[in-house]
Amino acid sequence: MIEVEHLMTHYGPRLILDDLSFTVQQGEILVVLGGSGSGKSTLLKHMVGLLHPTDGVVRYWGRDLVCMEEDERAALLKRVGIAFQSGGLFNSLTLADNVALPLRERGGLDEATIAALVWMKLSLVGLSDAGHLLPGELSDGMKKRAGVARALALDPAIVFFDEPSAGLDPITAAGLDQTILTLRRLLGLTLVVITHELESIRAVADRALMLEQGRILFVGTLAEVATSPQRRVQQFFQRQPDVILTRR
């Protein structure tokens, strides 16, 4: 569904992404991981059309996102949902109105239909009774799930999750992992999850792509992680520090 080929990005003279090439297959959950400053967020911005690369292409269904006209790109990206790290909700709107916003902006639907669709999306993430609440009345976990509901508003084929488990307690994070798996099973979605949370990676990933200083260090299944010769890959998955301090 997605092809990234020889993607390169500079911020001024600084090289951020260095010749990235990989694919995202239909129906899979690809987890993009790596340490702070590895390039995860920049890659996400390229894949959803927020940044143009210095070189290289991003293709959706064989069509070059970079070279599209603005109208064509906007139409294609309606098939792409994004669940932001913070939830990305408008604080002055109820949860139901936050989810309804993309539907109203698209147009062509009456309010009764929009209300029914909003209830369906909230039900998918376990928030069917919370539509009347404001974001300030939600827990962190509920905000994350609300952001997922809004990402699903336009029935996307692909959904990107930006650090879905960040800042959550282990029980809430595990529940969000299960939500991700359920959405893939029920809706047949293709999911790209940006995270560095090991438990979440192990729970949801079909394949993992690890970045290090803007380069792909590893891409493969979790079973293949164990046989990777890359020291940094083993360090990451085994939680090994660079320097082990010993007491005298």
N, C-alpha and C positions, 0 to 999 in steps of 0.2 A: 504493500500500500504506500509506503514511503521509501524513497531512495535518497540517500545523502552521498554525494560524490565529491571528493577532493575539496571539502569545505575548508576555507581559510578565512580568518578574521583578524584584523588589526585594530587596536585602539591607539591611534597615532602611530608611533614607531613600534609599539609593543605588539608582538604576536600573541594572540589569545587562543585561537583554534588553528591547529596545524595539520592540514591535509586529512580531514576526517572522511571516511567512507564506510557506510553500513546501510542495512535495510531494516525496515520494520514490516513483519509479515502480518497478513490479515488474521485477526482473531487472537494474536499473541499479546502477552504482557512483557514489554521490554523495560527493564529497569536501568536507568542511567545513574551511575554512582561515581564517587570520587571525593577526595578531600576538598576542603575549602580552597577556592581559587583554581580549581582544576578545569573550569570552563563549562560546568553543567548549566548554569543559568543562561550563559551566552548561547549555548547550543539550543536551549529551549526557545529563546527569542527568535533564533533563525528558523526553527522548525515551525513556528506559528506566524511567521511573516512580519515580525516586529523589527527585525534587523536585516540589512542586506549584507551579504558576505563580500570580503575582498575578492574572493575567487571561489569557484565551485558552484554546485547546484543542489537544490532541494526539490525533489519531484513527489507529487501526490498523484497516484494512479497514472504515472507516466508523464504528467504535465509539469513543466518547470515553473515552480512558484516564483522564482526570482524574475523571470522574463515576462510574466503575465501583465496584462493591463490591469489597472487598479480595480475596475468593476469585476473583471473575471476573477481576480484574486479574492475579492470580498465574497463573491458567490461561492467559491470553493471553500473558503474558511468558515462558512456557515455550517459545513459538515465536520468542523473541528471544534471540540469543547475544551475549555481550560478550567481546571479547579485550582485556584490560587492558594498559596501557602497560608495566607491570613484569612481565607474565605472570600475576600474581596467584595463584601456586601456593602450596600449603601445604608448607613446608620439611620437615616431618616425614613426608610421604607420598611414595612413589615416584611417578614420572611416570604410571604406569598407574593407581595409586590416585587421583591427582588427577583424571584424566579419568573414572574410574569413579564418583567421588563424586556427581555429579548423577544418574547412572543409579540408584545405590543409594538416594538420597534419594527419587526418584520412586517406586521400588518396582515390584513386579510382574514382575521379571526374575530368573532364577536366575544363579548366578555364572558358569556356562559361557557363557551368552548375553552377560553383561556383558563377560567377557574377550574374546569375539569382537568385540563392538562397539568396545571400547577399541582393540584391534589395528587395526580398520578406520580409526578416527579418527586414530590415530597414523600410519598408512600414508599417509593423505591429505596429511599435512604433512611426510613424509619422516623420521619418527621411529619406525618400526616395530620397530627393534632397541634402542630406548632406554627401554622401559617400566620396566625394573628400576632405573633411575638415580634418585637424589634430585635435587631442584632445585639443590642446591649443587654437583652434579657436572656441570651443564649450562653451556654457553656462553650468552652473552646472546641470541644468535640462536636457539639451541635453546629457551631459555625462552620467547621470543616465540612460536615455532611450537607449543610445548607449550600455551601459553595459547589459541592458536587451536583446537587439538584439543579442549580442554575446552569451549570455546565451541560446538563442533559436537556435543557429546555427546548432546544431546536433539533432534538433527535440526531446528534452527531454520529458519525461512523467511527471517529477517533477521539479519544479524550486524553489530554495531558494532565498529569497530577504533579504539582510543584511542591515537594516536601510535605506529603499529606500527613505524616505522623509527627512532624516537628512540634515540640512543646506539649505533646500529649502524654498522659500517664500510660503505662503498659497495657492496662485493660481497655482503655478507650482506643489506643492505637491498634490493638488486635481486632477490635470491632470494626474499625475503619478498613483494615486489611480484608476482613470478611466481606465488607460492602463492595470493595473493588472486585473481588472474585465473583460475588453474586451478580454484579452488573455485567461482567463479561459473560457469565453463563446465561443470564436471562435475555440480554440484549445483543449478544454477539459482538460486543465492542472490541476494538483494538485499543490498547492502553499503553501509554508511555509514562512511566513513573520516575520522577527525579527524586532521589533520596540517598541518604547515607546511613539510614537506620537498618542495621543488620537483620534484626528480627523481621522487619517488614519485607526486606529483600528475600529472605528465605521463605516467607509465607506466600508471596505473590508472583515471584519472577519465573517466567518461562526461560528468558535469557537475560543476561546482565552485560552491560557495556560499561567498562571502567575507564574513566579519563584520568590522566596525570599530566599536569602542565600543558593542557590543551591538546594532548595526543591520546589516541586510543591505545590503552595498555592491554586490554583484554576484551573480547566479546565472545560469548558462548553460554552454554547452559550452566546451571549451578553444579551439576555433576562434573563438568569440565574444569571448574575452578580448582578442584583438588589436584588436578594433574598439570596445572599451569606452572611453567618454569619461572614466571615473573615473581620476583621477591616481594614487590609492592602489593601484588594481588594477594599473596599469602598473608602478608602483614595485615592487610585490610580485613580479610575474612576471619583471621584468627585473633584480631585485636592486639597485635603486637606493636609496642612502641618502637621508635627509632633507636632509642637508648634505654637500656634497662639499668636502673640505679640499684645498687646493692648496698646494704648496711655493712659498716665495719664492726 
